[in-house]
Amino acid sequence: MKGLPVRHCVEQVVPWTCRRCVRARTQFPPPTQSRQSSTVWQKPRKRPGVRIALLAAAGGTLGAGGLALTDDAKHYYGAAERSGRVLSTLAICINDYRVTLNHKTDDQEEYAALLKQCHQRCAERTLRVLEKNGSIFIKLGQHLSSMNYLLPLEWTTTFIPLQDKCPVSPIESIEAMFQKDTGQTIEELFMDFEREPIGAASLAQVHIAKLKETGQKVAVKVQHPALEEWVPLDLALTSFTFSTLKRVFPEYDLSWLSDEMSSSLPQELDFVQEGINAKHAREYFSHVNEPSLVIPDVIWAKKRILVMEYLAGHRPDDLDYIDANGIDRDEVSAALSRIFNEMIFGEDAPLHCDPHGGNIAIRKNTHRRNPNFDVILYDHGLYRDIPKALRRSYAKLWLAVIDADEPRMRKYAYEVAGITDEQFPLFASAITGRDYRVLTRSVAVPRSDEEKEHISEAMGDGLLQQLVQLLGQVPRIILLILKTNDLTRSLDENLHTRQGPVRTFLILARYCSRTVFQEQMEIISQNGGILRPSNLIRFLSAWGTYMRVELKLSVYEYYISLRRLVGAS
């Protein structure tokens, strides 16, 4: 298989249909009229050998039919079992919450304790279902475990084990999938293929191999074969679960979670599209001055198989590796900030919507001094393009946040997501991860334990319900931007940098001011050019704002370099 092109795939996940119905549609095509319909049919004579052959064929057909029936029976049983687990646990948890919430008591501490116990019971029941069903339920649980700003602590901590509990598909099923999807065996494609994966996630696993034609060492990402059978049903069960919770507890509408999952999962399961996304990102950043970013080259792709250049590194929170190799944590933090701000604010930039620690690696680069490391970006299955108008309003919102200018914050929050004045404090905290009271002073100061505790207490005092409703009404692209913000903020905090968040906010301000400057230059160009007096004033104002931010960042980075030079911590 030489140089299979990465091409666009138009296949989509279809509503769940039993396999017998699918087989009936494919095995029994519509009848066609014979051209010799007027010819009188005469019964042919049967020779003994032919009779024996017909009997043998009939026996084989019955045997195959029996096997097919057995396969169907297994499928129906599996579907009933998966559905039964979800539906029974859903009913039990709803009843548990109803009983607990209707408990009559004047003792607030007793009520809070009862509610915490109910959270824990329901979380443990749900965890068992997610683990037994596997498939996309593992991915759902992983996502929920990171939503500590939205879900009770008992739920998020109970789901933490799912972060490291990913299925591993047996090599026999992988071999069968290669044969089905490529028409060739693993041995025909690779001179060496490691049977044990080097990593496994909820949707796929990765094997190291060597191409048979060139001997190049490659990483082969293969989808878990079982997903093909269960994803449509599991998506339907997920949607039913959240829609049922919305009907029973309308004040906690989380149906946007299942809506986003139904929209994004088919894209993540299409490895041809992932190859296209990776190629697009490589092409875009080839014109951007960010030498540390490395994206593996895609060699060829099928819908469930992706073969790419093998690039290895360490997680960005592996501080022992970073320190042992003389890599500056602050420089890693700055590189990550530049990369993802470029994705959000760059003109026609592709936005990677899943930048968690497992999708990023840091490796030592001995051929370059500044920086002396590479940032390897994996998993390009989920990408979005941010509309220009939204990107510009979002940049102005962040500039207002950095300037602690509340009237401008409110103005652009409305432009970005239709946020009202009443909703604004909560929205501002959601996009920054900070207490709203801090935002009116300076967002660049480090988060204190007192601030974290205050946010946690506020969520318990009724803001959680408001946040759920708020996230349900904002545009889906804003949810993905917020997710990217949360993940990159977590990456930065896990690096435990010496300088705190000041530098990352200055980098953010640089990209925001650049975006606004580009908008002003576009307006000037459309209105007669820079020589018109009004346009000249507009240009000087935009240029002054941009250069002020550039100067602040340059001075601060010079200060950091000077401290590093003299050995200050």
C-alpha positions as CSV (number, residue, x, y, z in Angstrom):
1,M,0.0,0.0,0.0
2,K,2.1,2.8,-1.3
3,G,1.4,6.4,-0.4
4,L,-2.4,6.1,0.2
5,P,-3.6,9.7,0.0
6,V,-5.3,11.4,3.0
7,R,-8.6,12.1,1.5
8,H,-11.9,13.4,2.8
9,C,-14.3,10.8,4.0
10,V,-18.1,11.4,3.7
11,E,-19.2,8.5,5.8
12,Q,-21.3,9.4,8.8
13,V,-22.6,7.6,11.9
14,V,-26.1,6.6,11.1
15,P,-29.0,6.1,13.6
16,W,-28.7,2.7,15.3
17,T,-30.1,-0.2,13.2
18,C,-30.0,-3.8,14.1
19,R,-27.5,-5.8,12.2
20,R,-30.1,-8.2,10.8
21,C,-31.9,-5.3,9.1
22,V,-28.6,-4.0,7.7
23,R,-27.7,-7.5,6.4
24,A,-31.1,-7.8,4.8
25,R,-30.6,-4.6,2.9
26,T,-27.2,-5.7,1.6
27,Q,-27.8,-9.4,1.0
28,F,-31.2,-9.1,-0.8
29,P,-30.9,-6.5,-3.6
30,P,-34.1,-5.5,-5.5
31,P,-35.1,-8.1,-8.0
32,T,-34.4,-7.3,-11.7
33,Q,-36.6,-8.4,-14.6
34,S,-35.2,-11.1,-16.8
35,R,-34.6,-10.3,-20.5
36,Q,-35.9,-13.7,-21.4
37,S,-39.2,-13.5,-19.6
38,S,-41.1,-14.9,-22.6
39,T,-39.0,-18.0,-22.7
40,V,-40.7,-21.1,-21.3
41,W,-38.8,-22.5,-18.3
42,Q,-38.1,-26.2,-18.4
43,K,-36.9,-28.2,-15.5
44,P,-33.4,-29.4,-16.1
45,R,-32.3,-32.9,-15.5
46,K,-30.2,-33.4,-12.3
47,R,-27.1,-35.4,-12.5
48,P,-26.1,-37.3,-9.3
49,G,-23.0,-35.2,-8.8
50,V,-25.0,-32.0,-9.1
51,R,-27.5,-33.3,-6.5
52,I,-24.8,-34.1,-4.0
53,A,-23.3,-30.6,-4.6
54,L,-26.7,-28.9,-4.1
55,L,-27.2,-30.8,-0.9
56,A,-23.7,-29.8,0.3
57,A,-24.4,-26.2,-0.6
58,A,-27.7,-26.3,1.2
59,G,-26.1,-27.7,4.3
60,G,-23.4,-25.1,4.2
61,T,-26.0,-22.3,3.8
62,L,-27.9,-23.6,6.8
63,G,-24.8,-23.8,8.8
64,A,-23.8,-20.3,7.9
65,G,-27.4,-19.2,8.7
66,G,-27.1,-20.8,12.1
67,L,-23.8,-18.9,12.7
68,A,-25.3,-15.7,11.6
69,L,-28.3,-16.2,13.9
70,T,-25.8,-16.8,16.7
71,D,-24.0,-13.6,15.9
72,D,-27.3,-11.7,15.8
73,A,-28.4,-13.3,19.1
74,K,-25.1,-12.2,20.7
75,H,-25.6,-8.7,19.3
76,Y,-29.2,-8.4,20.5
77,Y,-28.2,-9.7,23.9
78,G,-25.3,-7.3,24.1
79,A,-27.5,-4.4,23.1
80,A,-30.1,-5.3,25.7
81,E,-27.4,-5.7,28.4
82,R,-25.8,-2.3,27.6
83,S,-29.2,-0.6,27.5
84,G,-30.4,-2.3,30.6
85,R,-27.4,-1.2,32.6
86,V,-27.8,2.4,31.6
87,L,-31.6,2.6,32.0
88,S,-31.8,0.8,35.3
89,T,-29.0,2.9,36.8
90,L,-30.6,6.0,35.5
91,A,-33.9,5.1,37.2
92,I,-32.3,4.2,40.5
93,C,-30.3,7.4,40.6
94,I,-33.3,9.6,39.7
95,N,-35.2,8.0,42.5
96,D,-32.3,8.4,44.9
97,Y,-32.0,12.1,44.2
98,R,-35.8,12.6,44.5
99,V,-35.9,11.0,47.9
100,T,-32.9,12.9,49.1
101,L,-34.0,16.3,47.8
102,N,-37.5,15.8,49.3
103,H,-36.1,14.9,52.7
104,K,-37.6,17.2,55.4
105,T,-35.2,18.6,57.9
106,D,-34.3,22.0,59.5
107,D,-30.7,21.0,60.0
108,Q,-28.7,22.3,57.1
109,E,-25.6,20.3,58.0
110,E,-27.6,17.1,58.0
111,Y,-29.2,17.9,54.6
112,A,-25.8,18.7,53.1
113,A,-24.4,15.4,54.4
114,L,-27.3,13.5,53.0
115,L,-26.9,15.2,49.6
116,K,-23.1,14.4,49.6
117,Q,-23.9,10.7,50.3
118,C,-26.4,10.7,47.5
119,H,-23.9,12.2,45.1
120,Q,-21.4,9.5,46.1
121,R,-23.8,6.6,45.7
122,C,-25.0,7.7,42.3
123,A,-21.5,8.5,41.1
124,E,-20.3,5.0,42.1
125,R,-23.3,3.3,40.4
126,T,-22.6,5.3,37.2
127,L,-18.9,4.5,37.3
128,R,-19.7,0.8,37.3
129,V,-21.9,1.2,34.2
130,L,-19.3,3.3,32.4
131,E,-16.6,0.7,33.1
132,K,-18.7,-2.3,32.1
133,N,-20.1,-0.7,28.9
134,G,-16.7,0.8,27.9
135,S,-16.7,2.3,24.4
136,I,-17.6,6.0,24.3
137,F,-18.8,5.8,28.0
138,I,-15.1,5.8,29.1
139,K,-14.6,9.0,27.1
140,L,-17.7,10.5,28.6
141,G,-16.5,9.7,32.1
142,Q,-13.1,11.2,31.4
143,H,-14.7,14.4,30.2
144,L,-17.0,14.5,33.3
145,S,-14.1,14.0,35.7
146,S,-12.5,17.2,34.5
147,M,-15.7,19.3,35.0
148,N,-15.0,20.1,38.6
149,Y,-16.4,23.6,37.9
150,L,-19.8,22.1,37.1
151,L,-20.3,18.8,38.9
152,P,-20.2,18.0,42.6
153,L,-16.8,16.9,43.9
154,E,-18.1,13.4,44.6
155,W,-18.8,12.9,40.9
156,T,-15.5,14.2,39.5
157,T,-13.2,12.4,42.0
158,T,-15.1,9.1,41.6
159,F,-14.5,9.3,37.8
160,I,-10.8,10.1,38.0
161,P,-9.8,6.4,37.7
162,L,-11.3,6.4,34.2
163,Q,-8.4,8.7,33.1
164,D,-6.1,5.7,33.2
165,K,-8.6,3.0,32.5
166,C,-8.7,2.7,28.8
167,P,-9.5,-0.5,26.9
168,V,-6.9,-2.4,24.9
169,S,-8.2,-4.3,21.9
170,P,-6.7,-7.7,21.3
171,I,-4.3,-8.0,18.4
172,E,-6.5,-10.6,16.6
173,S,-9.3,-8.0,16.3
174,I,-6.8,-5.4,15.0
175,E,-5.5,-7.9,12.4
176,A,-9.1,-8.6,11.2
177,M,-9.8,-4.9,11.0
178,F,-6.6,-4.3,8.8
179,Q,-7.8,-7.1,6.5
180,K,-11.3,-5.7,6.2
181,D,-10.3,-2.0,5.8
182,T,-7.2,-2.2,3.6
183,G,-7.6,-5.6,1.9
184,Q,-4.1,-6.5,3.2
185,T,-2.7,-8.1,6.3
186,I,-0.4,-6.4,8.8
187,E,2.5,-8.6,7.5
188,E,2.0,-7.3,4.0
189,L,2.1,-3.7,5.1
190,F,4.8,-3.7,7.8
191,M,8.1,-5.5,8.3
192,D,7.6,-5.2,12.0
193,F,4.5,-4.5,14.1
194,E,4.6,-4.5,17.9
195,R,1.7,-6.5,19.2
196,E,1.4,-4.6,22.5
197,P,0.3,-0.9,22.1
198,I,2.5,1.8,23.5
199,G,-0.6,3.7,24.5
200,A,-4.4,3.3,24.6
201,A,-7.2,5.8,24.8
202,S,-11.0,5.5,24.9
203,L,-11.3,5.5,21.1
204,A,-8.0,4.1,19.9
205,Q,-4.7,2.6,20.6
206,V,-1.2,3.2,19.1
207,H,1.3,0.6,18.0
208,I,4.9,1.1,16.9
209,A,5.7,-0.4,13.5
210,K,8.1,-0.3,10.5
211,L,6.9,0.2,7.0
212,K,7.7,-2.7,4.7
213,E,8.6,-0.6,1.7
214,T,10.9,2.0,3.4
215,G,11.7,0.6,6.8
216,Q,10.6,3.9,8.4
217,K,9.6,3.7,12.0
218,V,6.0,4.8,12.4
219,A,3.2,5.1,14.9
220,V,0.0,3.3,13.8
221,K,-3.2,4.6,15.4
222,V,-6.0,2.0,15.3
223,Q,-9.6,2.5,16.3
224,H,-11.0,0.0,18.8
225,P,-12.9,-2.4,16.4
226,A,-15.8,-2.8,18.8
227,L,-16.7,0.8,18.5
228,E,-18.2,0.2,15.0
229,E,-20.8,-2.0,16.5
230,W,-21.8,0.0,19.6
231,V,-21.2,3.8,18.9
232,P,-24.7,4.5,17.4
233,L,-26.5,2.7,20.2
234,D,-24.3,4.3,22.9
235,L,-24.8,7.8,21.5
236,A,-28.6,7.2,21.6
237,L,-28.3,6.0,25.2
238,T,-26.3,9.0,26.2
239,S,-28.7,11.4,24.5
240,F,-31.7,9.6,26.2
241,T,-30.0,9.8,29.6
242,F,-29.4,13.6,29.4
243,S,-32.8,14.4,27.9
244,T,-34.4,12.3,30.7
245,L,-32.5,14.2,33.4
246,K,-33.5,17.5,31.7
247,R,-37.2,16.5,32.0
248,V,-36.9,15.3,35.6
249,F,-34.6,18.1,36.8
250,P,-35.1,21.0,34.3
251,E,-33.0,23.4,36.3
252,Y,-29.9,21.2,35.6
253,D,-30.0,20.9,31.8
254,L,-26.8,19.1,30.7
255,S,-28.3,18.0,27.3
256,W,-25.7,20.3,25.6
257,L,-23.1,17.8,26.6
258,S,-24.7,14.9,24.7
259,D,-25.5,17.3,21.8
260,E,-21.8,18.2,21.5
261,M,-20.7,14.6,21.9
262,S,-23.1,13.5,19.1
263,S,-21.7,16.3,16.9
264,S,-18.0,15.8,17.6
265,L,-17.6,12.0,18.1
266,P,-18.2,11.1,14.4
267,Q,-15.4,13.5,13.5
268,E,-13.1,12.0,16.0
269,L,-13.8,8.5,14.7
270,D,-12.9,9.5,11.2
271,F,-9.1,9.1,11.0
272,V,-9.0,10.3,7.3
273,Q,-10.4,13.6,8.6
274,E,-7.9,13.6,11.4
275,G,-5.1,13.2,8.8
276,I,-6.5,16.2,6.9
277,N,-6.6,18.2,10.1
278,A,-3.0,17.4,11.0
279,K,-1.9,18.3,7.5
280,H,-3.7,21.6,7.7
281,A,-2.2,22.4,11.1
282,R,1.3,21.5,9.8
283,E,0.8,23.8,6.8
284,Y,-0.5,26.7,8.9
285,F,2.3,26.6,11.4
286,S,5.0,26.3,8.7
287,H,4.3,30.0,8.2
288,V,4.3,30.9,11.9
289,N,7.4,31.7,13.9
290,E,7.0,29.0,16.5
291,P,10.0,26.7,16.2
292,S,9.2,24.5,19.1
293,L,5.9,23.1,17.7
294,V,6.2,19.7,15.9
295,I,3.2,17.8,14.4
296,P,3.8,14.2,13.2
297,D,3.6,13.8,9.4
298,V,0.7,11.6,8.2
299,I,1.8,8.9,5.8
300,W,-1.5,7.3,5.0
301,A,-5.0,7.0,6.5
302,K,-8.1,5.0,6.4
303,K,-11.3,5.7,8.3
304,R,-10.1,3.5,11.3
305,I,-6.4,3.4,10.7
306,L,-3.8,6.2,10.8
307,V,-0.1,5.7,10.0
308,M,2.1,8.6,10.9
309,E,5.7,9.6,11.7
310,Y,6.9,8.2,15.0
311,L,7.7,11.1,17.4
312,A,8.1,10.3,21.1
313,G,8.3,12.6,24.1
314,H,7.2,13.1,27.8
315,R,4.0,14.5,29.2
316,P,4.2,18.2,30.0
317,D,3.6,17.5,33.7
318,D,6.6,15.2,33.8
319,L,8.6,17.8,35.7
320,D,11.4,15.3,36.6
321,Y,12.2,14.8,32.9
322,I,11.9,18.6,32.1
323,D,14.2,19.5,35.0
324,A,16.7,16.7,34.4
325,N,17.2,17.8,30.7
326,G,17.7,21.5,31.5
327,I,14.4,22.6,30.0
328,D,13.0,25.8,31.4
329,R,9.4,25.3,32.7
330,D,8.7,29.0,32.0
331,E,9.7,28.6,28.4
332,V,7.5,25.5,28.0
333,S,4.6,27.5,29.5
334,A,5.3,30.4,27.1
335,A,5.5,28.1,24.1
336,L,2.2,26.4,24.9
337,S,0.6,29.8,25.4
338,R,1.8,31.0,22.0
339,I,0.7,27.9,20.2
340,F,-2.9,27.8,21.5
341,N,-3.4,31.6,21.3
342,E,-2.2,31.4,17.7
343,M,-4.9,28.7,17.1
344,I,-7.6,30.9,18.7
345,F,-6.7,34.3,17.3
346,G,-4.7,33.5,14.1
347,E,-6.3,34.4,10.8
348,D,-7.9,31.2,9.4
349,A,-6.1,29.2,12.1
350,P,-7.2,25.7,13.0
351,L,-8.3,25.2,16.6
352,H,-7.2,22.0,18.3
353,C,-10.1,21.3,20.7
354,D,-8.6,18.6,22.9
355,P,-5.2,19.8,24.2
356,H,-5.0,17.7,27.4
357,G,-1.7,16.3,28.8
358,G,-2.0,13.0,26.9
359,N,-2.1,14.8,23.6
360,I,1.0,16.9,24.1
361,A,4.6,15.7,24.6
362,I,7.8,17.6,25.4
363,R,11.2,16.3,24.1
364,K,14.7,17.6,24.4
365,N,16.1,19.2,21.2
366,T,19.9,19.0,21.2
367,H,20.2,20.8,17.8
368,R,18.7,24.1,19.0
369,R,19.5,26.3,22.0
370,N,16.5,28.6,22.2
371,P,14.3,26.9,22.8
372,N,16.0,23.6,23.6
373,F,12.9,21.5,23.4
374,D,10.1,20.6,21.1
375,V,6.3,20.5,21.8
376,I,4.8,17.6,20.0
377,L,1.1,17.8,19.3
378,Y,-0.9,14.6,18.8
379,D,-4.6,13.7,18.2
380,H,-6.0,16.0,15.6
381,G,-9.4,14.5,15.4
382,L,-11.4,17.4,16.8
383,Y,-10.8,20.8,15.1
384,R,-12.9,23.9,14.7
385,D,-12.6,27.1,12.7
386,I,-13.6,30.2,14.7
387,P,-15.6,32.8,12.6
388,K,-13.7,36.1,12.1
389,A,-16.3,38.3,13.8
390,L,-16.4,36.0,16.9
391,R,-12.6,35.9,17.1
392,R,-12.3,39.6,17.0
393,S,-15.0,40.2,19.7
394,Y,-13.4,37.5,21.8
395,A,-10.0,39.3,21.5
396,K,-11.6,42.6,22.6
397,L,-13.2,40.8,25.5
398,W,-9.9,39.5,26.8
399,L,-8.2,42.9,26.4
400,A,-11.0,44.4,28.5
401,V,-10.4,41.6,31.1
402,I,-6.7,42.2,31.2
403,D,-7.3,46.0,31.5
404,A,-9.9,45.3,34.3
405,D,-12.4,47.4,32.3
406,E,-15.8,46.1,33.4
407,P,-18.0,48.1,31.0
408,R,-16.0,46.9,28.0
409,M,-16.1,43.3,29.4
410,R,-19.9,43.4,29.6
411,K,-20.1,44.9,26.0
412,Y,-18.0,42.2,24.4
413,A,-19.4,39.3,26.5
414,Y,-22.8,40.2,24.9
415,E,-21.2,40.3,21.4
416,V,-19.5,36.9,22.0
417,A,-22.2,34.9,23.6
418,G,-25.3,37.1,24.2
419,I,-24.4,37.4,27.9
420,T,-26.7,39.7,29.9
421,D,-25.6,42.0,32.7
422,E,-27.1,39.6,35.2
423,Q,-25.2,36.6,33.7
424,F,-21.9,38.5,33.2
425,P,-20.1,37.9,36.6
426,L,-20.6,34.1,36.2
427,F,-19.6,34.1,32.5
428,A,-16.5,36.2,33.3
429,S,-15.5,33.6,36.0
430,A,-16.1,30.8,33.6
431,I,-13.8,32.1,30.8
432,T,-11.0,33.0,33.2
433,G,-11.3,30.4,35.9
434,R,-11.1,33.3,38.4
435,D,-13.2,34.9,41.1
436,Y,-15.2,37.8,39.6
437,R,-14.0,40.1,42.3
438,V,-10.4,39.5,41.2
439,L,-11.2,40.4,37.6
440,T,-12.0,44.0,38.6
441,R,-8.5,44.4,39.9
442,S,-6.0,42.2,38.0
443,V,-6.4,38.8,36.4
444,A,-2.7,38.3,36.2
445,V,-2.1,37.7,39.9
446,P,-1.8,34.0,40.9
447,R,-4.8,32.1,42.2
448,S,-4.8,31.9,46.0
449,D,-6.2,29.0,48.0
450,E,-8.7,31.5,49.5
451,E,-9.9,32.4,46.0
452,K,-10.3,28.7,45.0
453,E,-12.3,28.0,48.2
454,H,-14.5,31.0,47.6
455,I,-15.4,29.7,44.1
456,S,-16.1,26.3,45.4
457,E,-18.4,27.7,48.1
458,A,-20.2,29.9,45.6
459,M,-21.0,26.9,43.4
460,G,-22.6,25.3,46.4
461,D,-24.7,28.4,47.1
462,G,-26.7,28.1,43.9
463,L,-24.4,29.4,41.2
464,L,-24.0,25.9,39.9
465,Q,-27.5,25.9,38.6
466,Q,-27.0,29.2,36.9
467,L,-23.7,28.0,35.3
468,V,-25.4,24.9,33.9
469,Q,-28.1,27.1,32.3
470,L,-25.6,29.6,31.0
471,L,-23.4,26.9,29.3
472,G,-26.6,25.5,27.7
473,Q,-27.3,28.8,25.9
474,V,-23.9,29.9,24.6
475,P,-22.8,28.9,21.1
476,R,-21.2,25.5,20.8
477,I,-17.9,27.0,19.5
478,I,-17.7,29.1,22.7
479,L,-18.0,25.8,24.7
480,L,-15.0,24.4,22.8
481,I,-13.0,27.6,23.3
482,L,-13.8,27.4,27.0
483,K,-12.7,23.8,27.0
484,T,-9.4,24.7,25.3
485,N,-8.9,27.5,27.8
486,D,-9.5,25.2,30.8
487,L,-7.1,22.5,29.5
488,T,-4.3,25.0,28.6
489,R,-4.8,26.7,32.0
490,S,-4.5,23.3,33.7
491,L,-1.3,22.5,31.7
492,D,0.2,25.8,32.8
493,E,-0.6,25.3,36.5
494,N,0.8,21.8,36.4
495,L,4.2,23.2,35.2
496,H,4.5,25.2,38.5
497,T,6.4,28.0,36.8
498,R,8.4,30.5,38.7
499,Q,6.8,33.6,37.2
500,G,3.1,32.7,37.7
501,P,0.5,33.7,35.1
502,V,1.8,37.2,34.4
503,R,3.7,36.2,31.3
504,T,1.0,34.0,29.8
505,F,-1.5,36.9,30.2
506,L,1.0,39.2,28.4
507,I,1.3,36.7,25.6
508,L,-2.5,36.5,25.4
509,A,-2.7,40.3,25.3
510,R,-0.2,40.3,22.4
511,Y,-2.4,38.1,20.3
512,C,-5.6,39.9,21.2
513,S,-4.1,43.3,20.4
514,R,-2.7,42.0,17.1
515,T,-6.2,40.7,16.2
516,V,-7.7,44.1,16.9
517,F,-4.9,45.9,15.0
518,Q,-5.6,43.7,12.0
519,E,-9.3,44.6,12.2
520,Q,-8.5,48.3,12.3
521,M,-6.1,48.0,9.3
522,E,-8.9,46.2,7.4
523,I,-11.3,49.0,8.2
524,I,-8.8,51.7,7.1
525,S,-8.2,49.9,3.8
526,Q,-11.9,49.7,3.1
527,N,-12.4,53.4,3.8
528,G,-9.8,55.1,1.6
529,G,-6.5,54.2,3.1
530,I,-4.2,55.6,5.7
531,L,-3.7,59.0,4.2
532,R,-7.2,60.2,5.1
533,P,-7.1,62.2,8.4
534,S,-9.7,60.1,10.2
535,N,-8.0,56.9,9.1
536,L,-4.6,58.2,10.2
537,I,-6.0,58.9,13.7
538,R,-7.5,55.4,13.8
539,F,-4.2,53.9,12.7
540,L,-2.2,55.7,15.3
541,S,-4.6,54.7,18.0
542,A,-4.5,51.0,17.0
543,W,-0.8,51.0,16.5
544,G,-0.2,52.6,19.9
545,T,-2.3,50.0,21.7
546,Y,-0.5,47.2,19.9
547,M,3.0,48.6,20.6
548,R,2.1,49.2,24.2
549,V,1.4,45.5,24.7
550,E,4.5,44.5,22.7
551,L,6.7,46.8,24.8
552,K,5.3,45.4,28.1
553,L,5.9,41.8,26.9
554,S,9.4,42.6,25.6
555,V,10.5,44.3,28.8
556,Y,9.1,41.5,30.9
557,E,10.8,38.8,28.8
558,Y,14.0,40.7,28.9
559,Y,13.7,40.8,32.7
560,I,13.1,37.1,32.8
561,S,16.2,36.5,30.7
562,L,18.3,38.7,32.9
563,R,17.2,36.9,36.0
564,R,17.9,33.5,34.4
565,L,21.4,34.8,33.4
566,V,22.3,35.8,36.9
567,G,20.8,32.6,38.3
568,A,17.9,34.1,40.2
569,S,15.0,31.8,40.9
